[in-house]
Amino acid sequence: MARPKHENPTPGELAVLQILWERGPCNGRQMMEWLNEDGKKRAYTSVTSLLNVMTDKGLVERTPEGRAFLYEAKAKRENTQRSLLKDLVERLFADSAEEMVTALIEYRGLTSDEAQRIREMIEQADTKPKRNSRKEKRS
């Protein structure tokens, strides 16, 4: 039975995208070397297969470069972050930003600088129109 297709990148695809966002376009051999910097050894054929799947999914673009391909992120970092966060908040926190933030602070904590920046963001958010969440719609 085939795996269901997911809108969001898999963990392996996300690792590739992170590298492309940070380092820019590369060929399959460079991607293999960069992925292998974490100590896990990946075969060149596995990396190029993943890049080909990601091309088919529209996550990366490839252009011929000699006898190889040059791969570039097509998925934008901000859009991917937003999509993954939306999925996480909806599925794990019942679409509650408060529950998500509480869990994050309890898990990781905040530095005083982070807390100050978050306070400033909250003050700015108070002046913007609110997006209706499922929780508000249920009330």
FIROLUM-834278 format. One line per 5 residues: their letters; for each residue x negated, y, z of N, C-alpha, C, O. Coordinates in steps of 0.2 Angstrom, whole numbers, plus 5000, padded with zeros to 4 digits. Atoms other than C-alpha are relative to their C-alpha. Layout:
<pts>
a> X/Y/Z/X/Y/Z/X/Y/Z/X/Y/Z ~ ...
</pts>
This chain:
<pts>
marpk> 4996/4994/5000/5000/5000/5000/4996/5006/5000/4991/5007/5004 ~ 5004/4994/5001/4993/5017/4995/5001/5005/5006/5007/5005/5009 ~ 4999/4995/4994/4990/5030/5009/5004/5006/4997/5004/5008/4992 ~ 4996/4994/5002/5002/5044/5009/4995/5006/4999/4990/5007/5003 ~ 5004/4995/5001/4995/5060/5002/5001/5006/5005/5007/5007/5007
henpt> 4999/4995/4995/4992/5074/5015/4998/5007/4997/4993/5007/4992 ~ 5001/4993/5002/4992/5093/5011/4993/5002/5003/4989/5005/4999 ~ 5006/4997/4997/4978/5096/5023/4994/4995/4999/4995/4989/4998 ~ 5006/5004/5001/4960/5090/5021/4999/4995/5005/5000/4996/5011 ~ 5002/5005/4995/4954/5074/5029/4994/5003/5004/4991/5007/5002
pgela> 5006/4998/4997/4940/5075/5042/4993/5001/4995/4989/5005/4996 ~ 5006/5000/5004/4927/5070/5029/5000/5006/4995/4995/5009/4993 ~ 4999/4994/5005/4934/5083/5016/4999/5007/5004/4996/5011/5001 ~ 5001/4994/4997/4934/5096/5029/4992/5002/5002/4990/5007/5001 ~ 5008/4999/4999/4915/5093/5033/4997/5003/4993/4993/5007/4994
vlqil> 5002/4998/5007/4912/5095/5014/5002/5008/4999/4997/5012/4997 ~ 4998/4993/5001/4922/5111/5014/4996/5005/5004/4994/5011/5002 ~ 5004/4996/4995/4913/5118/5029/4993/5002/4997/4991/5008/4997 ~ 5006/4999/5003/4897/5116/5020/5000/5005/4994/4996/5009/4994 ~ 4999/4996/5006/4903/5124/5004/5001/5007/5002/4999/5012/4999
wergp> 4998/4993/4997/4910/5139/5014/4994/5003/5002/4993/5009/5001 ~ 5006/4997/4997/4894/5142/5023/4994/5000/4996/4990/5005/4996 ~ 5006/5000/5004/4881/5137/5010/5001/5002/4993/4996/5003/4989 ~ 4999/4998/5007/4889/5140/4994/5000/4994/4995/4999/4988/4998 ~ 5000/5006/5005/4890/5129/4978/4994/4996/5000/4988/4998/5002
cngrq> 5006/5005/5000/4879/5113/4977/5002/4995/4995/5008/4994/4993 ~ 4999/5006/5004/4877/5097/4967/5001/4995/5005/5000/4996/5011 ~ 4998/5006/4996/4881/5080/4974/4994/4998/5005/4995/4996/5010 ~ 5006/5002/4996/4863/5076/4980/4999/5005/5006/4997/5003/5011 ~ 5001/4995/4994/4862/5093/4990/5005/4999/5005/5004/4999/5011
mmewl> 4995/5001/4995/4879/5089/4998/4998/4994/5004/4999/4994/5010 ~ 5002/5006/4996/4873/5072/5003/4995/5002/5005/4995/5000/5011 ~ 5005/4998/4995/4857/5079/5011/5003/5005/5005/5001/5004/5011 ~ 4997/4995/4995/4867/5093/5020/5005/4996/5004/5004/4997/5010 ~ 4996/5004/4996/4880/5080/5026/4996/4996/5005/4998/4995/5010
nedgk> 5004/5004/4996/4866/5069/5032/4996/5003/5005/4993/5000/5009 ~ 5003/4997/4995/4859/5082/5043/5002/4999/5007/4999/5000/5012 ~ 4998/5001/4993/4870/5077/5057/4998/4993/5002/5000/4991/5008 ~ 5003/5007/4998/4861/5060/5058/5004/4994/4997/5001/4989/4998 ~ 4997/5005/5003/4874/5050/5049/4998/4999/4993/4998/5004/4990
krayt> 5002/5001/5007/4868/5042/5033/5005/4998/4996/5009/4994/4997 ~ 4995/5002/5005/4879/5043/5018/4997/4999/4994/4992/5002/4992 ~ 5003/5001/5007/4876/5036/5001/5002/5005/4995/5007/5008/4996 ~ 4999/4995/5005/4875/5047/4986/5007/4998/4997/5011/5003/4995 ~ 4994/5002/5003/4889/5037/4978/5006/5001/5004/5011/5003/5001
svtsl> 4995/4999/4996/4900/5039/4993/5002/5008/5000/5008/5010/5000 ~ 5000/4993/5000/4897/5058/4993/5003/5002/4994/5008/5006/4994 ~ 4997/4998/5006/4901/5060/4975/5007/4997/4999/5011/5001/4995 ~ 4993/5002/5000/4916/5049/4976/5005/5005/5004/5010/5006/5002 ~ 4996/4996/4996/4923/5060/4990/5000/5007/4996/5006/5010/4996
lnvmt> 4999/4993/5004/4919/5076/4979/5004/4999/4994/5008/5004/4993 ~ 4995/5001/5005/4928/5068/4965/5007/5000/5002/5012/5003/4999 ~ 4994/5000/4997/4943/5065/4976/5002/5007/5001/5008/5009/5000 ~ 4999/4993/4998/4942/5083/4982/5002/5004/4994/5006/5008/4994 ~ 4998/4996/5006/4942/5089/4964/5007/4998/4998/5010/5003/4996
dkglv> 4994/5002/5002/4957/5079/4960/5006/5003/5004/5011/5005/5002 ~ 4995/4997/4996/4966/5086/4975/5000/5008/5000/5004/5011/5003 ~ 5000/4993/5001/4961/5104/4970/4997/5003/5006/4997/5010/5007 ~ 5004/4997/4994/4950/5107/4986/4994/5003/4997/4991/5008/5000 ~ 5007/4998/5003/4934/5109/4975/5001/5001/4993/5005/4997/4990
ertpe> 5001/5000/5007/4930/5114/4958/4993/4998/4998/4988/4999/5001 ~ 5007/5003/5002/4916/5106/4948/4999/5003/4993/5003/5003/4989 ~ 5003/4998/5007/4906/5113/4933/4994/4996/4998/4990/4995/5002 ~ 5006/5004/5002/4894/5103/4923/4993/5005/5001/4993/5011/4999 ~ 5006/4997/4999/4876/5107/4927/4994/4995/4998/4992/4991/5002
grafl> 5005/5005/5002/4863/5097/4917/5004/4993/4999/5009/4993/4996 ~ 4997/5006/5000/4867/5079/4920/5005/4999/5006/5007/4993/5007 ~ 4996/5001/4994/4876/5082/4936/5006/5006/5000/5007/5009/4995 ~ 4995/4994/5000/4890/5094/4942/4998/5004/5006/4995/5002/5011 ~ 5001/4995/4994/4890/5109/4953/5007/5001/5003/5012/5002/5000
yeaka> 4993/5000/4997/4904/5109/4966/5000/5006/5004/4995/5009/5007 ~ 4998/4994/4996/4912/5124/4974/5006/5000/5003/5011/4997/5000 ~ 4994/5001/4997/4925/5126/4986/5006/5004/4997/5005/5010/4995 ~ 4994/4997/5003/4942/5130/4978/5005/5002/5006/5008/5008/5006 ~ 4995/4998/4994/4952/5130/4995/4996/5005/5004/4990/5005/5005
krent> 5003/4994/4996/4949/5146/5004/5000/4998/5008/5005/4995/5010 ~ 5001/5001/4993/4943/5145/5022/5006/5002/5004/5009/4998/5008 ~ 4994/4997/4996/4957/5156/5029/5006/4996/4999/5010/4995/5004 ~ 4994/5003/5002/4971/5147/5020/5000/4993/5004/5005/4990/5006 ~ 5001/5006/4997/4964/5130/5026/5001/5000/5008/5004/4996/5011
qrsll> 5000/4999/4993/4962/5136/5044/5008/5001/5002/5010/4998/5007 ~ 4993/4998/4998/4980/5143/5044/5004/4993/4999/5009/4992/5003 ~ 4996/5006/5001/4987/5127/5037/4999/4994/5005/5004/4991/5007 ~ 5002/5005/4995/4978/5115/5049/5003/5003/5007/5006/4999/5011 ~ 4997/4997/4993/4983/5127/5064/5007/4999/5000/5010/4997/5005
kdlve> 4993/5001/5000/5001/5127/5058/5002/4993/5001/5007/4992/5005 ~ 4998/5007/4999/5002/5108/5057/4998/4998/5007/5003/4995/5010 ~ 5002/5001/4993/4993/5107/5074/5005/5002/5005/5008/4999/5009 ~ 4995/4997/4995/5005/5119/5083/5007/4997/4999/5010/4996/5004 ~ 4994/5003/5001/5020/5112/5075/5001/4993/5003/5006/4991/5006
rlfad> 5000/5007/4998/5016/5093/5078/4998/4999/5007/5001/4995/5010 ~ 5002/5002/4994/5007/5093/5094/5002/5005/5006/5003/5003/5012 ~ 4998/4995/4995/5013/5109/5103/5008/5002/4999/5010/5007/5002 ~ 4993/4998/5002/5032/5109/5097/5001/5007/4998/5005/5010/5000 ~ 5000/4993/5003/5028/5125/5088/5000/5006/5005/5003/5011/5004
saeem> 5000/4995/4995/5024/5134/5104/4993/5003/5001/4988/4999/5002 ~ 5007/4997/5000/5009/5146/5103/4998/5000/5008/4992/4999/5009 ~ 5001/4999/4993/5010/5148/5122/4997/4993/5003/4992/4993/5006 ~ 5003/5006/4998/5007/5129/5125/4994/4999/4997/4989/4996/5000 ~ 5007/5002/5003/4993/5128/5112/4995/5004/5004/4989/5002/5005
vtali> 5005/4996/4997/4984/5143/5120/4998/4998/5007/4993/4998/5009 ~ 5001/5003/4993/4986/5136/5138/4996/4994/4999/4991/4993/5003 ~ 5004/5006/5001/4979/5119/5132/4993/5002/4998/4989/4999/5001 ~ 5006/4998/5002/4965/5128/5124/4996/5003/5005/4990/5001/5006 ~ 5004/4997/4994/4960/5138/5139/4999/4995/5005/4993/4995/5008
eyrgl> 5001/5005/4995/4962/5123/5151/4994/4996/4997/4991/4993/5001 ~ 5005/5004/5003/4951/5113/5139/4993/5003/5000/4988/5000/5002 ~ 5007/4997/5001/4937/5125/5135/4999/5006/5004/4993/5007/5005 ~ 5002/4994/4997/4939/5140/5145/4999/5006/4996/4998/5005/4990 ~ 5002/4994/5004/4935/5158/5140/4994/5004/5003/4994/5004/5009
tsdea> 5005/4996/4997/4920/5169/5142/5004/5007/5001/5009/5008/4998 ~ 4997/4993/4999/4924/5187/5148/5001/5004/4994/5006/5007/4993 ~ 5000/4996/5006/4920/5194/5131/5006/4997/4995/5010/5001/4992 ~ 4994/5003/5004/4933/5182/5122/5006/5002/5003/5011/5003/5000 ~ 4994/4998/4997/4946/5186/5135/5002/5007/4999/5007/5008/4997
qrire> 4999/4993/5002/4944/5204/5132/5002/5001/4993/5007/5005/4991 ~ 4998/5000/5007/4945/5202/5113/5007/4997/4999/5011/5000/4995 ~ 4993/5003/5001/4961/5191/5115/5005/5005/5003/5010/5005/5000 ~ 4995/4995/4998/4969/5204/5126/5001/5006/4995/5007/5008/4994 ~ 4999/4995/5005/4966/5217/5113/5004/4997/4994/5008/5001/4991
mieqa> 4996/5003/5006/4973/5205/5099/5007/5000/5003/5012/5001/4999 ~ 4994/5001/4998/4988/5202/5110/5004/5007/5000/5010/5008/4999 ~ 4997/4993/5000/4991/5221/5112/5002/5002/4993/5007/5005/4992 ~ 4998/4999/5007/4990/5223/5093/5006/4996/4998/5010/4999/4994 ~ 4995/5004/5002/5001/5209/5091/5007/5002/5002/5012/5001/4999
dtkpk> 4993/4997/4997/5015/5217/5102/5003/5005/4996/5009/5006/4996 ~ 4998/4995/5004/5016/5230/5089/5003/4998/4993/5005/5002/4989 ~ 4998/5003/5007/5019/5219/5074/5006/4996/5001/5008/4994/5006 ~ 4994/5004/5000/5035/5211/5069/4998/4992/5001/4993/4990/4999 ~ 5001/5007/4998/5037/5193/5076/5002/4995/4995/5007/4997/4991
rnsrk> 4998/5006/5004/5038/5177/5066/5005/4996/5004/5003/4994/5010 ~ 4995/5004/4996/5053/5167/5072/4997/4993/5000/4996/4990/4995 ~ 5002/5007/5000/5047/5150/5078/5006/4996/5001/5011/4998/5002 ~ 4995/5004/4999/5057/5135/5080/5003/5000/5007/5009/5000/5007 ~ 4998/4999/4993/5058/5137/5098/5005/5005/5001/5010/5005/5005
ekrs> 4995/4994/4999/5066/5154/5097/5007/4998/4996/5012/5001/4998 ~ 4994/5002/5003/5078/5147/5084/5005/4996/5003/5011/4996/5002 ~ 4996/5005/4997/5084/5133/5095/5004/5004/5006/5009/5001/5008 ~ 4997/4996/4994/5088/5146/5109/5007/5003/4998/5011/5006/5003
</pts>
